[in-house]
Amino acid sequence: MGFVSKRSLLTGLAGLMSMMVMTSCGPDTNWTKIWADDDGVDSLLVRARAAYDRGSFSDAASLAEKALKEDGQNEGGAIILGYISLAQGGMDSFSLLKKLITLGGSGSNLTAVPEKLTGHWEVDLDLMSDAIAKDAATPQPENTQAAKTMEREQKLLTATSSLTSTMDTLKDLVDLTDSDKSTLSTDYVDATNYGKTFYADYPLVNPQAVNDTLRGAVPLLSYLNRVPTYLCGFIEDSVRDVDDPRDSTTTCPTSARRSSKRKGSIHLIWAFSHIGEALAFYNILNYSSGASATAGISNLQGRVTKYQAMTSFPDLGKMVDASTDLINSIDTVFPSAVSGSITQLAATLSAMNSASQAFAAMSSSTVEISKGISTSMTALKTTAGSISGSSESAKQQGALKGQFTSSAVTALSVQILAQYPTPGSAPADLCAQFVTLSANTPGVTKPASCP
């Protein structure tokens, strides 16, 4: 190897560093300002990007936040902070991206995306949004066999999709620690002595009400909760969820500098952060341990299965106790309302609504990025239309609760018919319990043995 002078080496390094900085910035970057002022907005964002790229997320956040203090309407700065928040929250974003594409199905440009992932957040989000735009611009086949097949598949998916099954597919992408679970819930205790013994192998947790204090106490949620703060001024108005105070124009007015240049990245970051929050709450609503975790079901479903497996109870009192505790536990996990806050059930629904709307705002081919989410939300809202309630939100919460509780309703109906096959012979209190449990499951009628 030939001798290289110190001066040549330093000159080469300086050139390389300049090239790296230049390639990380856009064409509109004010270079004079960058080199003249290390604390200028452009310079701060260049340094934030460099820190982000080397994995120094705290430094990157500090620099980007300083830039936004100087220019609170800087869309690029908000996007960088969105990337950083997802990374700090530990979101398994690349796996989520791949699973969303799998749920999405057949878009020709989207199916090629997983093989092109680079490992750099911004590049990958742009790659995804570009693929969506290409699919949106591609003429769709009409009256062809392929089009008919796609239409049949779409109808089938819409008819069978549920939000719970979609979230089951994604739930392993968010990993809560035992400490996180303890913060988000408390231990649940069955009301009857028989129930405590009968359901001993299927302990439950009581989800805590959702507010900023709760979000701040769980690192994942704390980081994801920053995304709405940074990006809500730049999202499309249609993406705002009416039931989430963080999304309101009063809390976060639309920025006068909102543009469509980075629309894809903005709405993907928004969708990913909301999906992450929903999955965190879903892990509590769908709490699993012991044999249930091994079997891949929730402890609540384990209770339903145990109840349904009983060919007969020792006596009516114990059947009523087992039924009572089943219903009480369902109502505890999925309460209708919590004073002064929102339930984890409502927060889950709100977050998935917002994520679905973010995908819809990206392009007309949203169905190809996450058909599972968009169709399951459509199916949920359709079901909600058949429920009586004071608001659309209440109806949708009822429909989502019904997706969780439909098997319990069936189990209780089977038990009532098995124990009391004669029409009108079932005890009134047992039938009243059935009516309570089935209230959120449209299309279910009382067993013939109930008066």
C-alpha positions in Angstrom: 0.0 0.0 0.0 1.4 3.4 -0.9 2.0 6.2 1.5 -0.9 8.6 2.0 -0.2 12.0 3.5 -2.1 13.3 6.5 -3.3 16.3 4.4 -4.6 14.0 1.6 -6.3 11.8 4.1 -8.0 14.8 5.8 -9.1 16.2 2.5 -10.6 12.9 1.4 -12.5 12.6 4.7 -13.8 16.1 4.5 -15.1 15.4 1.0 -16.7 12.2 2.0 -18.4 13.9 5.0 -19.7 16.7 2.7 -21.1 14.1 0.3 -22.8 12.2 3.1 -24.5 15.3 4.4 -25.5 16.5 1.0 -27.1 13.2 0.1 -29.2 13.2 3.3 -30.8 16.5 2.5 -33.4 17.6 0.0 -32.8 19.9 -3.0 -34.2 22.9 -1.2 -31.7 22.8 1.6 -30.2 26.2 2.4 -26.5 25.2 2.4 -25.3 28.7 3.2 -27.4 28.7 6.3 -26.2 25.3 7.3 -22.6 26.1 7.2 -23.0 29.6 8.7 -25.2 28.6 11.6 -25.0 25.3 13.4 -28.2 26.2 15.3 -30.2 27.1 12.2 -33.3 25.0 11.5 -31.8 23.4 8.4 -28.5 22.6 10.2 -30.3 21.1 13.2 -32.4 18.8 11.0 -29.3 17.7 9.0 -27.6 16.8 12.3 -30.8 15.2 13.6 -30.9 13.0 10.5 -27.3 12.0 10.9 -27.9 11.1 14.6 -30.9 9.1 13.6 -29.0 7.2 10.9 -26.3 6.2 13.4 -28.9 5.0 16.0 -28.5 7.9 18.4 -32.2 8.5 18.8 -32.1 10.7 21.9 -29.6 13.1 20.3 -31.7 13.0 17.1 -34.9 13.9 19.0 -33.2 16.7 20.9 -31.9 18.3 17.7 -35.2 17.9 15.8 -37.2 19.3 18.8 -34.9 22.3 18.9 -35.5 22.9 15.2 -39.3 22.7 15.7 -39.0 25.2 18.6 -37.6 27.6 16.0 -40.0 26.7 13.3 -43.0 24.9 14.6 -44.5 24.5 11.1 -41.6 22.6 9.6 -43.1 19.5 8.0 -39.7 17.9 7.5 -38.8 18.2 11.1 -42.2 16.7 12.2 -41.5 13.7 9.9 -38.1 13.2 11.4 -39.5 13.2 14.9 -42.2 10.8 13.7 -39.4 8.3 12.6 -37.5 8.8 15.8 -40.6 8.2 18.0 -41.4 4.9 16.2 -37.8 3.8 16.7 -37.6 4.8 20.3 -40.9 3.0 21.0 -39.3 -0.2 19.7 -41.9 -0.8 17.0 -41.0 -3.8 14.8 -41.8 -1.6 11.9 -40.4 -3.7 9.1 -42.3 -6.8 10.2 -45.4 -4.6 10.4 -44.8 -3.4 6.9 -44.5 -6.9 5.6 -47.6 -8.1 7.4 -49.6 -5.2 6.1 -48.6 -6.0 2.6 -49.6 -9.7 3.2 -53.0 -8.5 4.5 -53.1 -6.2 1.5 -52.9 -9.0 -1.1 -52.6 -8.4 -4.8 -51.2 -5.0 -5.7 -48.5 -5.8 -8.2 -46.2 -2.9 -7.0 -46.8 -3.6 -3.4 -46.0 -7.3 -3.5 -42.5 -6.5 -4.7 -41.8 -4.1 -1.7 -40.5 -6.6 0.9 -37.6 -7.7 -1.3 -36.6 -4.0 -1.7 -36.6 -2.9 1.9 -33.4 -1.1 2.7 -33.3 -1.0 6.5 -33.7 2.8 6.5 -37.1 4.1 7.7 -37.5 7.1 5.4 -36.4 5.2 2.3 -38.8 2.4 3.0 -41.8 4.6 3.7 -41.2 6.4 0.5 -40.8 3.1 -1.3 -44.1 2.0 0.1 -46.0 5.2 -0.7 -44.5 5.2 -4.3 -45.8 1.6 -4.8 -49.2 2.7 -3.6 -49.2 5.6 -6.0 -48.2 3.3 -8.9 -51.0 0.9 -8.1 -53.4 3.7 -7.9 -52.3 4.9 -11.4 -52.5 1.4 -12.9 -55.8 0.9 -14.9 -57.9 -1.8 -13.2 -59.2 -4.7 -15.3 -62.9 -4.7 -16.0 -65.1 -7.6 -16.9 -62.1 -10.0 -16.9 -61.9 -13.3 -15.1 -59.1 -11.8 -12.9 -61.4 -8.9 -12.0 -64.3 -11.2 -11.2 -62.1 -13.4 -9.1 -60.7 -10.3 -7.2 -64.3 -9.1 -6.6 -65.4 -12.5 -5.2 -62.4 -12.5 -2.9 -63.1 -9.0 -1.8 -66.8 -9.9 -1.0 -65.7 -13.0 0.9 -63.1 -11.1 2.9 -65.6 -8.4 3.7 -68.2 -10.9 4.8 -65.9 -12.9 7.1 -63.3 -10.3 8.3 -63.3 -9.2 11.9 -61.1 -6.6 13.6 -60.2 -9.1 16.2 -58.9 -11.6 13.7 -56.9 -8.9 11.9 -55.3 -7.8 15.2 -54.6 -11.4 16.1 -52.4 -11.5 12.9 -50.5 -8.4 14.1 -50.5 -8.7 17.9 -47.0 -10.3 18.2 -45.5 -7.1 16.7 -45.8 -5.3 20.0 -44.1 -6.8 23.0 -45.2 -5.5 26.4 -43.1 -6.2 29.5 -44.6 -7.6 32.7 -44.1 -4.1 34.1 -46.1 -2.6 31.2 -48.9 -5.1 31.7 -49.0 -4.3 35.4 -49.3 -0.6 34.6 -52.0 -1.1 32.0 -54.1 -3.4 34.2 -54.9 -4.7 37.6 -55.7 -8.3 38.7 -59.3 -9.4 38.3 -61.1 -11.3 41.0 -64.2 -13.4 40.3 -67.3 -12.5 42.4 -68.4 -16.0 43.4 -66.5 -18.7 45.3 -67.5 -21.3 42.7 -66.3 -19.0 39.9 -62.9 -18.4 41.6 -62.4 -22.2 41.6 -64.0 -22.9 38.2 -61.9 -20.3 36.4 -58.7 -20.7 38.5 -56.6 -21.7 35.4 -57.8 -18.6 33.5 -56.9 -15.5 35.5 -57.9 -12.2 33.9 -56.7 -8.6 34.2 -58.8 -5.5 34.5 -57.8 -2.9 31.8 -57.1 0.6 33.2 -58.7 3.7 31.8 -56.7 5.4 29.1 -55.4 8.9 29.6 -52.1 10.8 29.1 -50.9 9.7 32.5 -51.3 6.0 31.6 -49.7 6.5 28.2 -46.8 8.3 29.8 -46.2 5.4 32.2 -45.6 2.8 29.5 -42.5 3.6 27.4 -43.9 2.2 24.1 -47.1 4.3 24.5 -45.2 7.3 25.7 -43.1 7.4 22.5 -46.1 6.6 20.2 -48.1 9.3 21.9 -45.7 11.9 20.5 -46.6 11.2 16.9 -50.0 12.9 17.0 -48.3 15.9 18.6 -45.8 16.2 15.8 -47.8 15.3 12.8 -51.5 16.2 13.4 -51.1 19.6 11.8 -49.9 17.9 8.5 -52.4 15.0 8.2 -55.5 15.2 6.0 -58.6 16.3 7.8 -60.3 13.0 7.0 -57.7 11.1 9.1 -58.7 12.9 12.4 -60.7 10.6 14.6 -63.7 12.4 16.2 -63.3 10.4 19.4 -59.7 11.2 20.0 -59.1 14.6 21.6 -55.5 14.5 20.4 -56.7 14.7 16.8 -59.1 17.6 17.1 -58.4 20.8 15.2 -58.9 22.7 18.4 -56.0 20.8 20.1 -53.9 20.7 16.9 -54.9 23.1 14.1 -54.1 22.2 10.5 -50.8 23.8 9.5 -50.9 26.5 6.9 -47.8 24.8 5.4 -49.3 21.3 5.0 -48.3 20.0 1.6 -48.7 16.8 -0.4 -45.0 16.3 -1.1 -44.5 13.8 1.8 -48.1 12.7 2.2 -47.2 9.0 2.0 -44.6 9.1 4.7 -46.7 11.3 7.0 -49.7 9.0 6.9 -47.7 5.8 7.2 -46.0 7.1 10.3 -49.4 8.1 11.6 -51.0 4.7 10.8 -48.1 2.7 12.3 -48.1 4.7 15.6 -51.8 4.2 16.0 -51.7 0.5 15.1 -48.9 0.1 17.7 -51.1 1.8 20.4 -54.1 -0.4 19.4 -52.0 -3.5 19.6 -50.7 -2.6 23.1 -54.2 -2.3 24.4 -55.3 -5.4 22.5 -52.6 -7.4 24.4 -54.4 -6.5 27.6 -58.0 -7.0 26.3 -56.8 -10.3 24.8 -54.6 -11.2 27.9 -53.2 -14.7 27.8 -51.1 -16.8 30.1 -50.2 -20.4 31.0 -52.1 -23.1 28.9 -54.0 -20.4 27.0 -50.8 -18.8 25.8 -49.5 -22.2 24.7 -52.7 -22.8 22.8 -52.7 -19.4 21.2 -56.0 -18.2 22.8 -56.9 -15.6 25.4 -57.7 -16.5 29.0 -61.2 -15.1 28.4 -61.6 -17.5 25.5 -60.2 -20.3 27.8 -63.0 -19.5 30.2 -65.6 -19.7 27.5 -64.2 -23.0 26.3 -64.3 -24.5 29.8 -67.8 -23.2 30.4 -69.0 -24.6 27.0 -67.4 -28.0 27.7 -69.5 -28.6 30.8 -72.2 -31.1 29.9 -73.9 -30.3 33.2 -73.3 -28.3 36.4 -73.7 -29.8 39.9 -76.7 -27.7 40.5 -78.5 -24.6 39.2 -76.8 -22.3 41.7 -73.3 -23.3 40.5 -74.4 -22.9 36.9 -75.7 -19.4 37.7 -72.4 -18.6 39.5 -70.3 -19.8 36.5 -72.6 -17.8 34.2 -72.4 -14.7 36.4 -68.7 -14.7 36.6 -68.3 -15.3 32.9 -70.6 -12.3 32.2 -69.0 -10.1 34.9 -65.5 -10.9 33.5 -66.5 -10.0 30.0 -68.1 -6.7 31.2 -64.9 -5.9 33.2 -62.6 -6.5 30.3 -64.9 -4.6 27.9 -66.7 -2.0 30.0 -69.1 0.3 28.3 -67.6 3.5 29.7 -65.2 4.9 32.3 -65.9 8.2 34.0 -63.4 11.0 32.9 -61.4 8.8 30.6 -61.8 6.3 27.8 -61.7 2.6 27.9 -59.0 0.5 26.3 -61.8 -1.0 24.1 -62.7 2.5 22.9 -59.0 3.5 22.5 -58.3 0.4 20.4 -61.2 1.2 18.1 -60.3 4.9 17.8 -56.7 4.0 17.0 -57.6 1.5 14.3 -60.2 3.9 12.9 -57.5 6.5 12.5 -55.0 4.1 11.0 -57.6 2.9 8.5 -58.4 6.5 7.6 -54.7 7.3 7.2 -54.3 4.5 4.7 -57.4 5.8 2.9 -55.9 9.3 2.6 -52.8 8.0 0.9 -54.3 6.9 -2.4 -57.3 5.2 -4.0 -55.6 1.8 -3.8 -55.5 1.7 0.0 -57.2 -1.6 -0.1 -54.0 -3.0 -1.5 -51.8 -1.9 1.4 -54.0 -3.3 4.2 -57.1 -5.0 2.9 -57.4 -6.7 6.3 -57.7 -3.4 8.2 -59.9 -1.6 5.8 -62.3 -4.4 5.3 -62.5 -5.4 8.9 -63.3 -1.8 9.8 -65.9 -1.7 7.1 -67.4 -4.9 8.4 -67.4 -3.6 12.0 -69.1 -0.4 11.0 -71.7 -2.4 9.1 -72.4 -4.5 12.1 -72.6 -1.4 14.3 -75.4 -0.1 12.1 -77.7 -2.8 13.5 -77.0 -1.9 17.2 -79.0 0.7 19.0 -76.8 3.3 20.8 -76.4 6.9 21.6 -73.6 7.5 19.1 -71.7 5.9 16.3 -68.8 5.4 18.7 -71.0 3.6 21.2 -72.4 1.4 18.4 -68.9 0.5 17.1 -67.7 -0.3 20.6 -70.7 -2.6 21.0 -69.9 -4.3 17.7 -66.2 -4.8 18.6 -67.2 -6.2 22.0 -69.6 -8.5 20.2 -66.7 -9.8 18.1 -65.0 -10.8 21.4 -68.1 -12.2 23.1 -69.9 -14.0 20.3 -68.5 -17.4 21.4 -69.5 -16.7 25.0 -73.1 -16.0 23.9 -73.2 -19.2 22.0 -71.8 -21.2 24.9 -74.4 -19.8 27.3 -77.2 -20.5 24.8 -76.0 -24.1 24.5 -75.9 -24.6 28.3 -79.4 -23.1 28.8 -80.9 -25.4 26.1 -79.0 -28.4 27.4 -80.2 -27.9 31.0 -83.7 -26.7 30.1 -84.8 -28.1 26.8 -88.5 -27.4 27.3 -89.8 -24.1 25.9 -90.2 -21.5 28.6 -88.7 -23.7 31.3 -85.4 -21.8 32.0 -85.1 -19.7 35.1 -85.7 -16.0 34.5 -82.5 -14.8 36.1 -80.4 -17.1 33.8 -82.3 -15.8 30.8 -81.8 -12.2 32.0 -78.0 -12.9 32.0 -78.2 -14.2 28.5 -80.0 -11.0 27.3 -77.3 -8.9 29.0 -74.5 -10.8 27.4 -76.0 -11.0 23.9 -77.0 -7.3 23.8 -73.8 -6.5 21.7 -74.1 -9.5 19.4 -76.6 -8.6 16.7 -78.7 -11.4 15.2 -78.7 -13.5 18.4 -82.0 -14.5 19.9 -82.9 -16.0 23.2 -83.0 -19.8 23.5 -86.5 -21.3 23.2 -86.4 -22.3 26.8 -86.2 -18.7 28.0 -89.6 -17.1 28.7 
